[in-house]
Amino acid sequence: MLDGASQPEASERNGGWLADTLGRELADQLTRRHDDLRRILADAITSVANRYGLQPGAAPSTTVSIVRWNGTAIDVLVLGDSPVIVLTRNGEVHQVRDDRLHQIASHERRQLTEQPDNGFAFGDRDRWRNLVDAERSHRNQPGGYWIAEAAPEAAAHALTSRWRFQDMAAAVLMTDGVSAGVNRYRRPSSWKAAVELALADPSGLVNLVHDAEAEDPEGTRWPRSKRHDDKTLAVIEFYHE
């Protein structure tokens, strides 16, 4: 799953374009290679950056979340704020979450607004543009956050986890538009509740988060850059003989 970063200025090569382009490259490499996920991601970033002449610091960016499995193990990689939540067969929930962008963004928002909130009301494009510029200064830098862009070394900073296949029941990948339900709106109130709802009714989880945003149409309770963020959810259930 890839979620391209939104940009205040319109561009043909935006976050959505990179998510689609890098996603196709990753899909191709993952079908041909079975080595370390960080290495595959680094090579995919290099391939796309070279093909389109992308320059670090001046290119669009996207999150990357990967779940790969065989009969022995399940491997998870997360780079950016699109978490993977896994459920074991005995009911335990484990999170693979990269909160570094959120930490940087929260700090920069406070600096820009001089308010202790986690965002700003949408519609203020100048403030949004300033926030994006401030975040970009921390992108793929030590002490900042790491994201798929045009710098392959970012892949080495991705979060990874591995579990025995026989121990796992399901994995749920989600963009931050969905994970905000637990992270910000408390709907659902826990990751376990989110996974259970995703397994029973994936669209129900998306609608629950969407409805929370609809209850705050002006972004006053939960300041944010847009009324509704895009929401993507992928549910994988593992079956055992």
C-alpha positions as CSV (number, residue, x, y, z in Angstrom):
1,M,0.0,0.0,0.0
2,L,1.3,3.4,-1.0
3,D,-0.2,6.8,0.0
4,G,1.2,9.8,-1.9
5,A,1.6,13.0,0.0
6,S,-0.9,15.8,-0.8
7,Q,0.6,19.0,-2.1
8,P,-0.9,22.6,-2.1
9,E,0.2,23.2,-5.7
10,A,-1.2,21.2,-8.6
11,S,1.4,19.1,-10.4
12,E,1.4,16.2,-12.8
13,R,4.1,14.5,-10.8
14,N,2.6,14.7,-7.4
15,G,2.4,12.2,-4.5
16,G,-0.4,10.2,-6.3
17,W,1.8,9.9,-9.4
18,L,4.7,8.6,-7.3
19,A,2.6,6.2,-5.4
20,D,1.3,4.7,-8.6
21,T,4.7,4.7,-10.4
22,L,6.7,3.3,-7.4
23,G,3.9,0.9,-6.6
24,R,4.2,-0.7,-10.1
25,E,7.9,-0.9,-9.7
26,L,7.6,-2.6,-6.3
27,A,5.0,-5.0,-7.6
28,D,7.4,-6.1,-10.4
29,Q,10.4,-6.5,-8.1
30,L,8.5,-8.3,-5.4
31,T,7.3,-10.9,-7.9
32,R,10.9,-11.5,-9.1
33,R,12.9,-11.2,-5.9
34,H,12.7,-12.7,-2.4
35,D,15.4,-10.9,-0.6
36,D,15.3,-8.2,2.1
37,L,12.3,-5.8,1.8
38,R,14.4,-2.8,2.6
39,R,16.8,-3.7,-0.3
40,I,13.9,-4.2,-2.7
41,L,12.4,-0.8,-1.7
42,A,15.8,0.9,-2.1
43,D,16.3,-0.5,-5.6
44,A,12.7,0.4,-6.6
45,I,13.3,4.0,-5.5
46,T,16.6,4.1,-7.4
47,S,14.9,2.8,-10.5
48,V,12.1,5.3,-10.5
49,A,14.3,8.2,-9.6
50,N,16.7,7.4,-12.4
51,R,14.0,6.8,-15.0
52,Y,12.3,10.1,-14.3
53,G,15.2,12.3,-13.2
54,L,13.8,12.9,-9.7
55,Q,16.1,14.8,-7.3
56,P,16.1,14.2,-3.5
57,G,14.4,17.1,-1.7
58,A,12.6,18.3,-4.8
59,A,10.5,15.2,-5.7
60,P,7.0,14.1,-4.5
61,S,6.8,11.5,-1.7
62,T,4.8,8.6,-0.7
63,T,4.4,6.1,2.2
64,V,5.1,2.5,1.6
65,S,3.7,-0.5,3.5
66,I,4.4,-4.1,2.4
67,V,3.2,-7.4,3.8
68,R,4.9,-10.5,2.2
69,W,4.3,-14.1,3.3
70,N,5.0,-17.7,2.6
71,G,4.3,-20.9,4.5
72,T,7.0,-20.1,7.0
73,A,7.1,-16.4,7.8
74,I,5.2,-13.1,7.4
75,D,7.4,-10.0,6.7
76,V,6.1,-6.4,7.2
77,L,7.7,-3.2,6.1
78,V,6.4,0.3,6.9
79,L,7.9,3.6,5.8
80,G,5.7,6.6,6.6
81,D,2.4,6.9,8.3
82,S,0.5,4.0,6.7
83,P,0.5,1.5,9.5
84,V,0.1,-2.3,9.4
85,I,-1.8,-3.9,12.3
86,V,-1.5,-7.7,12.6
87,L,-3.7,-10.1,14.6
88,T,-2.3,-13.4,16.0
89,R,-4.3,-16.6,16.2
90,N,-4.6,-16.2,19.9
91,G,-6.0,-12.7,19.7
92,E,-3.0,-10.5,20.2
93,V,-2.7,-7.3,18.2
94,H,0.7,-5.9,17.1
95,Q,1.3,-2.6,15.4
96,V,4.0,-1.7,12.9
97,R,3.7,2.1,12.9
98,D,6.0,4.9,11.8
99,D,5.1,8.0,13.8
100,R,8.2,10.1,12.8
101,L,6.3,12.2,10.3
102,H,3.5,12.9,12.7
103,Q,6.0,14.0,15.4
104,I,7.7,16.4,13.0
105,A,4.4,17.7,11.6
106,S,2.9,18.3,15.1
107,H,6.0,20.3,16.0
108,E,5.9,22.3,12.9
109,R,2.2,23.0,13.2
110,R,2.7,24.3,16.7
111,Q,5.5,26.5,15.5
112,L,3.3,27.9,12.7
113,T,0.1,28.3,14.7
114,E,1.6,29.0,18.2
115,Q,-1.2,26.7,19.4
116,P,-0.9,23.3,21.2
117,D,-3.1,21.5,18.6
118,N,-2.4,18.8,16.1
119,G,-3.2,20.7,12.9
120,F,-4.9,23.7,11.5
121,A,-8.3,24.3,10.0
122,F,-8.5,23.3,6.3
123,G,-8.9,26.0,3.7
124,D,-5.8,28.0,4.8
125,R,-3.6,27.2,1.8
126,D,-0.9,29.6,2.8
127,R,-0.5,27.9,6.1
128,W,-0.7,24.5,4.5
129,R,2.0,25.5,2.0
130,N,4.2,26.8,4.9
131,L,3.7,23.5,6.7
132,V,4.7,21.4,3.7
133,D,7.8,23.5,3.2
134,A,8.7,23.1,6.9
135,E,8.2,19.4,6.8
136,R,10.3,19.0,3.7
137,S,13.3,20.5,5.5
138,H,13.2,17.5,7.8
139,R,12.5,14.9,5.1
140,N,15.0,12.0,4.8
141,Q,17.3,13.6,7.4
142,P,18.7,12.3,10.6
143,G,16.5,13.4,13.4
144,G,13.6,14.0,11.0
145,Y,11.5,11.5,9.2
146,W,12.0,9.1,6.3
147,I,9.8,8.6,3.3
148,A,9.9,7.2,-0.2
149,E,11.0,10.0,-2.5
150,A,14.1,10.1,-4.6
151,A,16.6,9.0,-1.9
152,P,17.1,5.2,-1.8
153,E,18.8,5.4,1.6
154,A,15.4,6.2,3.1
155,A,14.6,2.5,2.7
156,A,17.2,1.6,5.3
157,H,15.2,3.5,7.9
158,A,11.9,1.6,7.2
159,L,10.4,-0.3,10.2
160,T,10.3,-4.0,9.7
161,S,8.9,-7.0,11.6
162,R,8.6,-10.7,11.1
163,W,6.3,-13.4,12.6
164,R,5.9,-17.1,12.1
165,F,3.2,-17.7,9.6
166,Q,1.5,-20.3,11.7
167,D,1.0,-17.8,14.5
168,M,-0.8,-15.2,12.5
169,A,-4.5,-14.7,11.7
170,A,-4.7,-11.5,9.8
171,A,-3.0,-8.3,8.7
172,V,-4.6,-4.9,8.0
173,L,-2.9,-2.2,6.0
174,M,-4.3,1.3,6.1
175,T,-3.5,4.8,5.0
176,D,-3.4,7.6,7.6
177,G,-6.9,8.6,6.5
178,V,-8.1,5.4,8.1
179,S,-5.7,5.1,11.0
180,A,-6.7,8.6,12.1
181,G,-9.9,6.9,13.4
182,V,-7.9,5.4,16.3
183,N,-5.1,7.9,16.4
184,R,-7.2,11.1,16.5
185,Y,-10.9,10.5,16.6
186,R,-11.0,7.4,18.8
187,R,-13.4,5.8,16.5
188,P,-12.9,2.9,16.9
189,S,-11.4,3.3,20.4
190,S,-8.6,0.7,20.0
191,W,-6.5,-1.0,17.3
192,K,-8.0,-4.3,18.3
193,A,-11.5,-3.0,17.7
194,A,-10.3,-1.5,14.4
195,V,-9.0,-4.9,13.3
196,E,-12.1,-6.7,14.3
197,L,-14.3,-4.3,12.4
198,A,-12.0,-4.4,9.4
199,L,-12.3,-8.2,9.3
200,A,-16.1,-8.1,9.7
201,D,-17.0,-5.1,7.6
202,P,-14.1,-3.2,6.0
203,S,-16.4,-0.5,4.5
204,G,-17.9,-0.1,8.0
205,L,-14.5,0.9,9.4
206,V,-13.9,3.4,6.6
207,N,-17.4,4.8,7.0
208,L,-16.9,5.2,10.8
209,V,-13.9,7.3,10.3
210,H,-15.5,9.3,7.5
211,D,-18.6,10.0,9.7
212,A,-16.3,11.3,12.5
213,E,-14.9,13.8,10.1
214,A,-18.4,14.8,8.9
215,E,-19.3,15.7,12.5
216,D,-16.5,18.3,12.4
217,P,-17.3,19.9,9.0
218,E,-15.2,23.0,9.7
219,G,-12.2,21.3,11.2
220,T,-12.6,23.0,14.6
221,R,-12.6,20.0,16.8
222,W,-9.9,18.1,14.9
223,P,-7.9,20.8,12.9
224,R,-6.7,19.3,9.6
225,S,-5.8,20.4,6.1
226,K,-8.9,19.0,4.4
227,R,-12.4,17.9,5.5
228,H,-12.0,14.3,4.4
229,D,-8.7,12.6,3.8
230,D,-8.6,9.8,1.3
231,K,-9.0,6.4,2.9
232,T,-7.7,3.0,1.7
233,L,-7.8,-0.2,3.6
234,A,-6.5,-3.7,2.7
235,V,-7.4,-6.8,4.8
236,I,-5.4,-10.0,4.6
237,E,-6.7,-13.2,6.3
238,F,-4.3,-16.1,6.7
239,Y,-5.7,-19.6,6.5
240,H,-4.1,-22.6,8.1
241,E,-4.6,-26.3,7.4
